Amino acid sequence: LVNQLPEANLILLRHLFGVLHHIEQNSGVNQMNAFNLALCIAPNMLWLPSPTGPEEESRSTKKVALLVQFLIENSGEIFGGDIASLF
């Protein structure tokens, strides 16, 4: 799916998840592991297109958080190359 994104979107995601991965690599100091980062970032990345009840929003946010956590933890494999080279 990543390869089907427009190039500008792919570059943006690669940089975003590169930063998040870098933060996660220092979780021993900053307490921001992939799960904590995902909980902070996920609600701002994807949301339901129409208003729903709180229960559905909660389920949706949890699913997005799991996806974001997966992307952080596997950013090197997903976005290719040495993600640290972006810095």
ABEGO torsion letter per residue (X at the ends): XAAABBAAAAAAAAAAAAAAAAAAAAAAAAGBBAAAAAAAAAAAABBBABBBBAAAAAAAAAAAAAAAAAAAAAAAAAAEEBAAAAX
